Amino acid sequence: NLLVYASDKRSLIDFSSISELSSPLKFRNFSIKYVSNGCEEYSVNGNKYSVTNGQYLLANHSAEGAVEIESRVPVRGICIDLSHEILSEVTASYRRPDTFHPDPELDKFFKGNDFLENRYSSDETILGQYLKKIDREFTAGQLSAGDFTNEFYFNIAENIIADHIPVYKQLQNIPSVKSVTRKDLLRRINSGKAYIDANYLCVIDIKDAASYCCL
């Protein structure tokens, strides 16, 4: 089952309920893949992600991959494609800390190969909380096509950018020429942090955390 709602600026949202799917995946515009119940398996730019309840995947149009769903019960999810025009309008409103002007590199970050395609937990991000709200309201029958206006997609873009300003700065601070290397190192560091957070009641040796994230 699939319900799709589109705006007039090439942005769209679809609500899916799928038990079986195996398909190549070409990301349109800037994509959000949120799973509200079940598990969706993604392969994106050579990296594998199992996206489960309350998690979501972000990738832009430079990403390529595939998706697989195989479940006895339907896997419910939300897919949002955000147009580059809306994302650019929102990035243009963010000022560089040292000037009164927007940072042109921020727009390039979201549109280019430097963007960190990755999986996130909805409990840990601003966008994630908004996605959970959308899912609750849709499940309760409180949303209709008229709710998915350009303002809705602008809110999505603002949440994405607010979450990723720190990510953007972290990637800039990693001393590597290759974008692929910077992204891989940041994923590993975040994995190590998640390991420490999940085991905060235990005595963790730095070697254990380093081994867990392969650093």
C-alpha positions as CSV (number, residue, x, y, z in Angstrom):
1,N,0.0,0.0,0.0
2,L,1.3,3.5,-0.9
3,L,-0.1,7.0,-0.3
4,V,1.7,9.8,-2.0
5,Y,1.3,13.6,-1.4
6,A,3.2,16.1,-3.5
7,S,3.7,19.9,-3.3
8,D,4.2,22.3,-6.2
9,K,8.0,22.4,-5.9
10,R,8.8,18.8,-6.6
11,S,8.8,17.8,-3.0
12,L,6.7,14.8,-2.0
13,I,5.9,12.5,0.9
14,D,4.7,8.9,0.7
15,F,3.4,6.6,3.4
16,S,4.1,2.9,2.7
17,S,3.1,-0.5,4.1
18,I,5.2,-3.2,2.4
19,S,5.9,-6.8,3.2
20,E,8.3,-7.7,0.4
21,L,10.5,-5.5,-1.8
22,S,13.9,-5.8,-3.6
23,S,14.8,-2.9,-5.8
24,P,17.7,-0.7,-6.9
25,L,17.4,2.8,-5.4
26,K,18.0,6.1,-7.2
27,F,17.6,8.9,-4.7
28,R,15.5,11.7,-6.0
29,N,16.5,15.2,-4.7
30,F,17.2,15.0,-0.9
31,S,15.7,11.9,0.6
32,I,14.5,10.8,4.0
33,K,13.7,7.1,4.6
34,Y,11.9,6.7,8.0
35,V,10.7,3.4,9.4
36,S,7.9,3.4,11.9
37,N,7.5,-0.3,12.3
38,G,9.7,-3.2,11.0
39,C,13.0,-3.1,9.2
40,E,14.2,-1.9,5.8
41,E,17.6,-2.9,4.6
42,Y,19.5,-0.3,2.6
43,S,22.8,-0.3,0.7
44,V,24.0,3.2,-0.1
45,N,27.3,4.1,-1.7
46,G,28.7,0.7,-0.6
47,N,27.6,1.0,3.0
48,K,24.8,-1.1,4.5
49,Y,22.2,0.2,6.9
50,S,19.4,-1.7,8.7
51,V,16.8,0.9,9.4
52,T,14.4,-0.2,12.1
53,N,11.6,1.2,14.3
54,G,12.1,4.9,14.9
55,Q,15.2,5.2,12.8
56,Y,15.7,7.0,9.5
57,L,18.2,7.3,6.6
58,L,19.3,10.5,5.0
59,A,20.9,10.7,1.5
60,N,21.1,13.2,-1.3
61,H,20.8,12.8,-5.1
62,S,24.5,11.9,-5.4
63,A,23.9,8.6,-3.6
64,E,23.1,5.3,-5.2
65,G,22.0,2.0,-3.7
66,A,19.3,-0.6,-3.2
67,V,16.5,-1.4,-0.7
68,E,15.2,-4.8,0.5
69,I,12.2,-5.5,2.7
70,E,11.2,-9.0,3.7
71,S,8.7,-9.4,6.5
72,R,5.8,-11.6,7.6
73,V,3.9,-8.4,8.6
74,P,3.9,-5.2,6.6
75,V,6.8,-2.8,7.3
76,R,5.5,0.8,7.7
77,G,7.5,3.7,6.6
78,I,7.6,7.3,5.5
79,C,9.6,8.5,2.5
80,I,10.1,12.3,2.0
81,D,11.8,13.8,-1.1
82,L,12.8,17.4,-0.5
83,S,13.5,19.6,-3.5
84,H,16.8,21.3,-3.9
85,E,15.1,24.7,-4.3
86,I,13.5,24.5,-0.8
87,L,16.8,23.3,0.8
88,S,18.7,26.1,-0.9
89,E,16.2,28.7,0.3
90,V,16.6,27.5,3.9
91,T,20.4,27.3,3.8
92,A,20.5,30.8,2.4
93,S,18.9,32.0,5.7
94,Y,21.8,30.6,7.8
95,R,24.5,33.2,8.4
96,R,28.2,32.4,8.9
97,P,29.1,33.1,12.5
98,D,31.8,35.7,11.5
99,T,29.7,37.6,8.9
100,F,26.3,38.8,8.0
101,H,26.3,36.6,4.8
102,P,25.1,33.1,4.2
103,D,27.8,30.4,3.9
104,P,27.7,29.2,0.3
105,E,29.6,26.0,1.3
106,L,26.7,24.9,3.4
107,D,24.4,24.7,0.3
108,K,27.1,22.8,-1.5
109,F,27.5,20.4,1.4
110,F,23.8,19.3,1.2
111,K,23.8,19.0,-2.6
112,G,27.2,17.4,-3.2
113,N,29.3,14.3,-2.5
114,D,30.5,15.7,0.9
115,F,27.1,15.1,2.5
116,L,27.2,12.4,5.1
117,E,24.6,9.8,4.1
118,N,23.8,8.0,7.4
119,R,21.3,6.4,9.7
120,Y,19.9,8.3,12.7
121,S,17.7,7.6,15.7
122,S,14.5,9.7,15.9
123,D,15.0,10.1,19.6
124,E,18.3,12.0,19.1
125,T,17.5,14.6,16.5
126,I,15.2,17.5,15.8
127,L,14.1,16.0,12.5
128,G,13.5,12.6,14.2
129,Q,11.1,14.1,16.7
130,Y,9.2,15.8,13.8
131,L,9.0,12.5,11.9
132,K,7.6,10.7,14.9
133,K,4.9,13.4,15.2
134,I,4.0,13.0,11.5
135,D,3.7,9.3,11.9
136,R,1.5,9.6,15.0
137,E,-0.8,12.0,13.4
138,F,-1.0,10.0,10.1
139,T,-1.8,6.8,12.0
140,A,-4.5,8.6,14.0
141,G,-6.1,9.9,10.7
142,Q,-5.3,13.5,11.5
143,L,-3.4,14.3,8.3
144,S,-4.8,15.0,4.8
145,A,-3.3,16.1,1.5
146,G,-3.9,19.7,2.4
147,D,-1.4,19.5,5.3
148,F,1.5,18.8,3.0
149,T,2.1,22.4,1.8
150,N,5.4,24.1,1.0
151,E,5.5,25.3,4.6
152,F,5.5,21.7,5.7
153,Y,8.6,21.0,3.5
154,F,10.3,24.2,4.7
155,N,9.9,22.9,8.3
156,I,11.5,19.6,7.2
157,A,14.4,21.5,5.6
158,E,14.9,23.7,8.7
159,N,15.1,20.6,11.0
160,I,17.6,18.8,8.7
161,I,19.9,21.8,8.6
162,A,19.7,22.4,12.4
163,D,20.7,18.8,13.0
164,H,23.5,18.9,10.5
165,I,25.3,22.2,11.3
166,P,27.4,20.3,13.8
167,V,28.0,17.4,11.3
168,Y,29.1,19.9,8.7
169,K,31.6,21.5,11.1
170,Q,32.9,18.1,12.3
171,L,33.6,17.0,8.7
172,Q,35.4,20.3,8.0
173,N,37.7,19.6,11.0
174,I,38.8,16.2,9.9
175,P,42.2,16.5,8.3
176,S,41.7,14.5,5.1
177,V,41.6,15.5,1.5
178,K,39.2,12.8,0.4
179,S,35.6,13.3,1.2
180,V,35.0,9.5,1.5
181,T,37.7,9.2,4.1
182,R,36.3,12.1,6.2
183,K,32.8,10.6,6.1
184,D,34.1,7.1,7.0
185,L,36.1,8.5,10.0
186,L,33.1,10.5,11.3
187,R,30.8,7.4,11.0
188,R,33.3,5.4,13.1
189,I,33.7,8.1,15.7
190,N,29.9,8.3,16.0
191,S,29.7,4.6,16.3
192,G,32.3,4.6,19.1
193,K,30.3,7.3,20.9
194,A,27.1,5.3,20.6
195,Y,28.9,2.3,22.0
196,I,30.0,4.3,25.0
197,D,26.5,5.8,25.5
198,A,24.9,2.3,25.3
199,N,27.3,0.9,28.0
200,Y,27.5,3.9,30.3
201,L,27.0,1.6,33.4
202,C,30.0,-0.5,32.5
203,V,33.7,0.2,32.9
204,I,34.8,0.8,29.3
205,D,38.4,0.6,28.3
206,I,39.4,3.0,25.4
207,K,40.7,-0.1,23.5
208,D,37.2,-1.7,23.7
209,A,35.6,1.4,22.2
210,A,38.3,1.8,19.5
211,S,37.9,-1.9,18.6
212,Y,34.2,-1.6,18.3
213,C,34.4,1.2,15.8
214,C,37.5,-0.1,14.0
215,L,39.8,2.7,15.0
